[in-house]
Amino acid sequence: MKTFTLIFFMGVTLHFSGVSQDSYLYTAKASSEKLLKFYPNPATTVINFDFQKNTEKSFYLVIYNFLGKKVIEVSSLNTTNHIDLSDFSRGVYIFQLRDKSGRVIESGKFQVSK
C-alpha cells in the first residue's frame, strides 16, 4: 500500500513514505553533521548537491515533488552533483539520500522558483 505524509523540516521528525510499503521512517538528528550541502535555495536553473565527507559510492539521490511523485533518481553520485532544473516546475521538492538497501540517510527540501 502506498501512502504519503508531507514532510515538515526544521528540526522536527520527518516522515515520508510513498515509494513502497517498506519505506523508511527518518528521524532528523539533532547533530549538525550533514553529508550533503545543497545550494542555491531557492534555485532557478540548477541545484548543486556537494558531499561534505567521503561517502560510499552506493548512495543514490531521489527527488520528489511535494505531492510525493518521484521526479528524478541519480544513482552515480560524485563529490559535486549538478541537477538541471529545466524540466522542474515551480514549487517545493524533497530530496532523499539513500543507501544501497533503500534506507534514507539524509533528507531535506528545496524550492524551485522560475
Long-range contacts (C-beta under 8 A, 24 or more apart in sequence): 4-67, 4-68, 6-66, 7-94, 7-107, 7-109, 9-107, 9-108, 9-109, 14-107, 16-64, 16-68, 16-94, 16-96, 16-104, 16-107, 18-64, 18-68, 19-62, 19-70, 19-102, 22-102, 24-102, 24-103, 24-104, 26-96, 26-104, 26-107, 28-107, 34-106, 35-97, 35-105, 35-106, 36-95, 36-97, 36-106, 36-108, 38-95, 38-108, 38-110, 41-110, 41-111, 42-110, 42-111, 42-112, 42-113, 43-85, 43-110, 43-111, 43-112, 43-113, 44-85, 44-112, 44-113, 44-114, 45-84, 45-85, 45-86, 46-82, 46-83, 46-84, 46-85, 47-82, 47-83, 47-85, 47-110, 47-112, 48-80, 48-81, 48-82, 48-83, 49-77, 49-80, 49-81, 49-83, 49-95, 50-79, 50-80, 50-81, 51-77, 51-79, 51-80, 56-99, 56-100, 58-99, 58-100, 59-97, 59-98, 59-99, 59-100, 59-105, 60-97, 60-98, 60-100, 61-95, 61-96, 61-97, 61-98, 62-95, 62-96, 62-98, 63-93, 63-94, 63-95, 63-96, 64-93, 64-94, 64-95, 64-96, 65-89, 65-91, 65-92, 65-93, 65-94, 66-91, 66-92, 66-93, 66-94, 85-112, 88-112, 89-114, 90-114
